[in-house]
Amino acid sequence: MLVGSCAQTPSKNPPSDSISKTGDNTEIPEGSLSTPSLPSGRIDDTAKNTVIEQIMAESGLNKMIEQLPAMVAMGFDQQQPPPIKRDEYEKFRDVLLQTFEADRIRKTIIDHLNEQYEPKRFSEFLTLIRTPLAQKMTALEMEANTPQAQQEMMQMGNIIMGQASPDRLELARRLDEATSATETALDMQMMMSEAIMTNMNKILPQAQRMTEAQLEQMLERIRLQSVFPARQYTQLSIVYMYRSVSDEELGQYIQLHESETARWGTALIRDAWMKVSEGISVDLAERMKNTFIQNNAL
């Protein structure tokens, strides 16, 4: 969950003589460090760009971004269509998906990482995500981050959770708590819901449109009603993604997330995703204006 999802570690720990430690006592196997060194008191742009690109690749962010448009399309298509003309609904769908263009999302995240860049912290975070534990978990995370895997997870949800032991469910709860995964997902979901509902409201028949106050009340009600399902979904995702690993490994992964470096890195990536959500909301409003209002579709 170092990039907003979940991951795990190998069954066997490396020999003790091949272990070094970061400042927050996170164990780092030798050979996992290839971060460019930086002159004291100065940030080298080439080194900075290299570190950021390595974080994007080795954390799984690049792959997550590539899958995002397909994931959004799947989620949108599973919703009940609103009471508008079919051609307007399909046009809205096209406009929405255009805002999730992968290259733009990647640029937003990279821009945020550039703005927040601190050589020492970024180097430590890159070192952490290169550990065998983080790499194994990232691989599992990426396997689960496809429309096909998500469909399988939802179809088998009751079976997956029914077969999970109490210990595994407690570990899932602890990992969710350690990463604030539910809260982050809910914040992003509500930001996007507000953008979608506000703009969808504009193309409803005049008599069916909500007032601003009604829209605010509905969004608040949706948030309150979404907390429990969102937490259930997060914990199902954790159980599903890491079903092939032991309780011991998952416990080690939770400990990794409780390190200062992991907490800092998770907050960094969370803020980057919030920037993405904000940008998408603004872009969607502008595209809606150009597509529907300026084309006299209202």
C-alpha positions as CSV (number, residue, x, y, z in Angstrom):
1,M,0.0,0.0,0.0
2,L,3.0,2.2,-0.4
3,V,1.4,3.6,-3.5
4,G,-2.2,3.5,-2.3
5,S,-2.7,-0.2,-2.7
6,C,-1.4,-3.3,-0.8
7,A,1.6,-5.6,-1.0
8,Q,3.8,-8.3,0.8
9,T,7.2,-10.0,1.5
10,P,9.1,-13.2,0.7
11,S,8.7,-16.2,3.0
12,K,12.3,-16.4,3.9
13,N,14.2,-13.5,5.3
14,P,17.7,-12.8,3.9
15,P,20.7,-13.8,6.0
16,S,21.4,-11.4,8.9
17,D,24.9,-10.6,7.5
18,S,23.3,-9.2,4.3
19,I,21.1,-6.7,6.1
20,S,21.7,-3.0,6.5
21,K,19.3,-0.5,8.2
22,T,17.7,2.8,7.4
23,G,17.4,5.6,10.0
24,D,14.0,4.2,11.1
25,N,15.4,0.7,11.6
26,T,13.7,-0.7,8.4
27,E,15.8,-3.7,7.2
28,I,17.3,-3.2,3.8
29,P,19.1,-6.0,1.9
30,E,22.5,-5.1,0.5
31,G,22.5,-4.6,-3.3
32,S,19.0,-3.0,-3.2
33,L,20.6,0.5,-3.2
34,S,21.4,2.1,-6.5
35,T,20.1,5.6,-5.8
36,P,22.2,8.4,-7.3
37,S,24.3,10.2,-4.7
38,L,23.8,13.9,-4.4
39,P,26.2,16.7,-3.5
40,S,25.6,18.1,0.0
41,G,23.3,21.2,0.0
42,R,22.3,20.9,-3.6
43,I,19.7,19.1,-5.7
44,D,21.0,17.7,-9.0
45,D,18.1,17.7,-11.6
46,T,19.4,14.6,-13.3
47,A,19.7,12.6,-10.1
48,K,16.3,13.9,-8.9
49,N,14.6,12.9,-12.2
50,T,16.2,9.5,-12.0
51,V,15.1,8.9,-8.4
52,I,11.5,10.0,-9.2
53,E,11.3,7.8,-12.3
54,Q,12.6,4.8,-10.3
55,I,10.0,5.4,-7.7
56,M,7.3,5.6,-10.4
57,A,8.4,2.3,-11.9
58,E,9.4,0.2,-8.8
59,S,6.4,1.3,-6.6
60,G,4.0,0.1,-9.3
61,L,2.7,3.6,-10.0
62,N,3.3,3.5,-13.7
63,K,1.3,0.2,-14.1
64,M,-1.5,1.5,-11.9
65,I,-1.8,4.6,-14.0
66,E,-1.9,2.5,-17.2
67,Q,-4.8,0.5,-15.9
68,L,-6.8,3.4,-14.5
69,P,-8.8,4.3,-17.6
70,A,-10.0,0.7,-18.0
71,M,-10.8,0.5,-14.3
72,V,-12.8,3.7,-14.5
73,A,-14.7,2.5,-17.6
74,M,-15.6,-0.7,-15.8
75,G,-16.8,1.1,-12.7
76,F,-18.9,3.6,-14.8
77,D,-20.5,0.9,-16.9
78,Q,-21.6,-1.0,-13.8
79,Q,-23.7,2.0,-12.6
80,Q,-27.4,2.5,-13.2
81,P,-27.7,5.1,-16.0
82,P,-29.4,8.4,-15.0
83,P,-32.7,9.5,-16.6
84,I,-31.1,11.2,-19.6
85,K,-31.1,10.5,-23.3
86,R,-28.8,7.6,-24.2
87,D,-26.7,9.6,-26.6
88,E,-26.1,12.2,-23.9
89,Y,-25.2,9.5,-21.5
90,E,-22.7,8.0,-23.9
91,K,-21.3,11.5,-24.6
92,F,-20.9,12.1,-20.9
93,R,-19.1,8.7,-20.6
94,D,-16.7,9.7,-23.3
95,V,-16.0,13.1,-21.7
96,L,-15.4,11.5,-18.3
97,L,-13.0,8.9,-19.7
98,Q,-11.0,11.6,-21.5
99,T,-10.2,13.1,-18.2
100,F,-8.5,9.9,-17.1
101,E,-5.8,10.0,-19.8
102,A,-2.9,8.1,-18.5
103,D,-0.1,10.5,-19.6
104,R,-1.7,13.5,-18.0
105,I,-2.2,11.6,-14.7
106,R,1.4,10.5,-14.7
107,K,2.6,14.1,-15.3
108,T,0.4,15.3,-12.4
109,I,2.0,12.8,-10.0
110,I,5.6,13.5,-11.3
111,D,5.0,17.2,-11.0
112,H,3.9,16.7,-7.3
113,L,7.0,14.5,-6.6
114,N,9.2,17.2,-8.1
115,E,7.6,19.9,-5.9
116,Q,8.1,17.8,-2.8
117,Y,11.5,16.5,-3.6
118,E,13.9,16.0,-0.7
119,P,17.0,14.0,-1.6
120,K,17.4,12.1,1.7
121,R,13.8,11.2,2.1
122,F,13.2,10.2,-1.5
123,S,16.4,8.0,-1.4
124,E,15.2,6.3,1.8
125,F,11.7,5.7,0.3
126,L,13.2,4.3,-2.9
127,T,15.4,2.0,-0.8
128,L,12.3,0.8,1.1
129,I,10.2,0.0,-1.9
130,R,13.1,-2.0,-3.3
131,T,13.2,-4.5,-0.4
132,P,12.1,-8.0,-1.3
133,L,9.1,-7.7,0.9
134,A,7.8,-4.5,-0.8
135,Q,8.6,-5.8,-4.3
136,K,6.7,-9.1,-3.7
137,M,3.7,-7.2,-2.4
138,T,3.8,-4.7,-5.2
139,A,3.8,-7.6,-7.7
140,L,0.7,-9.0,-6.1
141,E,-0.9,-5.6,-6.0
142,M,-0.3,-5.1,-9.7
143,E,-1.9,-8.5,-10.5
144,A,-5.0,-7.4,-8.7
145,N,-5.1,-4.0,-10.3
146,T,-6.9,-5.0,-13.6
147,P,-10.6,-5.0,-14.5
148,Q,-10.5,-8.8,-14.8
149,A,-9.0,-9.3,-11.4
150,Q,-11.5,-6.8,-9.9
151,Q,-14.4,-8.6,-11.4
152,E,-13.2,-12.0,-10.1
153,M,-12.7,-10.4,-6.6
154,M,-16.3,-9.1,-6.6
155,Q,-17.8,-12.3,-7.9
156,M,-15.9,-14.4,-5.2
157,G,-16.1,-11.8,-2.4
158,N,-18.4,-13.7,-0.1
159,I,-16.3,-16.9,-0.6
160,I,-13.0,-15.1,-0.1
161,M,-14.1,-13.4,3.1
162,G,-15.9,-16.5,4.4
163,Q,-12.7,-18.6,4.0
164,A,-10.5,-16.0,5.7
165,S,-9.4,-16.8,9.2
166,P,-10.1,-14.4,12.1
167,D,-6.3,-13.8,12.2
168,R,-6.2,-12.8,8.5
169,L,-9.2,-10.5,8.9
170,E,-7.5,-8.8,11.8
171,L,-4.3,-8.4,9.8
172,A,-6.4,-6.9,7.0
173,R,-7.9,-4.4,9.4
174,R,-4.5,-3.5,10.8
175,L,-3.0,-2.9,7.3
176,D,-6.0,-0.7,6.4
177,E,-5.5,1.3,9.6
178,A,-1.7,1.5,9.1
179,T,-2.1,2.9,5.6
180,S,-5.3,4.9,6.0
181,A,-6.4,3.1,2.8
182,T,-10.1,3.4,3.3
183,E,-10.0,7.1,4.2
184,T,-7.8,7.9,1.2
185,A,-10.0,6.0,-1.2
186,L,-13.1,7.6,0.3
187,D,-11.7,11.1,0.0
188,M,-10.8,10.5,-3.7
189,Q,-14.1,8.8,-4.4
190,M,-16.1,11.7,-2.9
191,M,-14.1,14.3,-4.8
192,M,-14.8,12.4,-8.1
193,S,-18.4,11.8,-7.1
194,E,-18.9,15.5,-6.6
195,A,-17.4,16.3,-9.9
196,I,-19.5,13.7,-11.7
197,M,-22.8,14.4,-10.0
198,T,-22.4,18.2,-10.3
199,N,-21.7,18.0,-14.0
200,M,-24.3,15.2,-14.7
201,N,-26.9,17.4,-12.9
202,K,-26.3,20.0,-15.6
203,I,-27.5,17.7,-18.4
204,L,-30.6,16.3,-16.6
205,P,-34.0,17.6,-17.8
206,Q,-34.6,21.0,-16.1
207,A,-37.4,19.6,-13.9
208,Q,-35.2,16.8,-12.6
209,R,-32.2,18.9,-11.7
210,M,-31.2,19.3,-8.0
211,T,-30.5,22.7,-6.4
212,E,-27.0,23.3,-5.0
213,A,-28.3,22.7,-1.5
214,Q,-29.9,19.4,-2.5
215,L,-26.7,18.3,-4.2
216,E,-24.6,19.1,-1.1
217,Q,-27.1,17.1,1.1
218,M,-27.0,14.2,-1.3
219,L,-23.1,14.1,-1.3
220,E,-23.0,14.3,2.5
221,R,-25.5,11.4,2.7
222,I,-23.5,9.4,0.2
223,R,-20.3,9.9,2.2
224,L,-21.9,8.8,5.4
225,Q,-23.4,5.8,3.7
226,S,-20.1,4.9,2.0
227,V,-17.8,4.6,5.0
228,F,-18.8,1.1,6.0
229,P,-18.9,-0.4,2.4
230,A,-15.6,1.3,1.6
231,R,-13.9,-0.3,4.6
232,Q,-15.4,-3.6,3.7
233,Y,-14.1,-3.2,0.1
234,T,-10.6,-2.3,1.3
235,Q,-10.4,-5.3,3.6
236,L,-11.7,-7.6,0.9
237,S,-9.1,-6.2,-1.5
238,I,-6.4,-6.9,1.1
239,V,-7.5,-10.4,1.7
240,Y,-7.8,-11.1,-2.1
241,M,-4.5,-9.5,-3.1
242,Y,-2.4,-11.2,-0.4
243,R,-4.2,-14.6,-0.3
244,S,-1.1,-16.4,-1.4
245,V,1.1,-15.1,1.5
246,S,1.3,-16.2,5.1
247,D,0.1,-14.3,8.1
248,E,3.7,-13.9,9.2
249,E,4.6,-12.1,5.9
250,L,1.5,-9.9,6.1
251,G,2.4,-9.0,9.7
252,Q,5.9,-8.1,8.5
253,Y,4.4,-5.9,5.8
254,I,2.3,-4.1,8.4
255,Q,5.4,-3.4,10.4
256,L,7.1,-2.1,7.3
257,H,4.2,0.4,6.9
258,E,4.5,1.5,10.5
259,S,8.1,2.7,9.8
260,E,8.6,6.5,9.6
261,T,9.8,6.2,6.0
262,A,6.8,4.3,4.9
263,R,4.4,6.6,6.6
264,W,6.0,9.6,5.0
265,G,6.1,7.9,1.6
266,T,2.4,6.8,1.8
267,A,1.4,10.4,2.7
268,L,3.5,11.7,-0.2
269,I,1.7,9.4,-2.7
270,R,-1.7,10.0,-1.2
271,D,-1.3,13.8,-1.7
272,A,-0.2,13.1,-5.3
273,W,-3.4,11.1,-6.0
274,M,-5.5,13.9,-4.4
275,K,-3.8,16.3,-6.8
276,V,-4.9,13.9,-9.6
277,S,-8.5,13.9,-8.4
278,E,-8.5,17.7,-8.1
279,G,-7.2,18.0,-11.7
280,I,-9.7,15.6,-13.1
281,S,-12.6,17.4,-11.4
282,V,-11.5,20.7,-12.9
283,D,-10.9,19.1,-16.3
284,L,-14.2,17.4,-16.3
285,A,-16.1,20.6,-15.5
286,E,-14.3,22.4,-18.4
287,R,-15.0,19.5,-20.8
288,M,-18.6,19.4,-19.8
289,K,-18.9,23.1,-20.5
290,N,-17.4,22.8,-23.9
291,T,-19.3,19.6,-24.9
292,F,-22.7,20.3,-23.6
293,I,-23.1,24.0,-22.9
294,Q,-21.2,25.5,-25.8
295,N,-22.8,22.9,-28.2
296,N,-26.3,23.9,-26.9
297,A,-26.9,20.4,-25.6
298,L,-28.8,21.7,-22.6
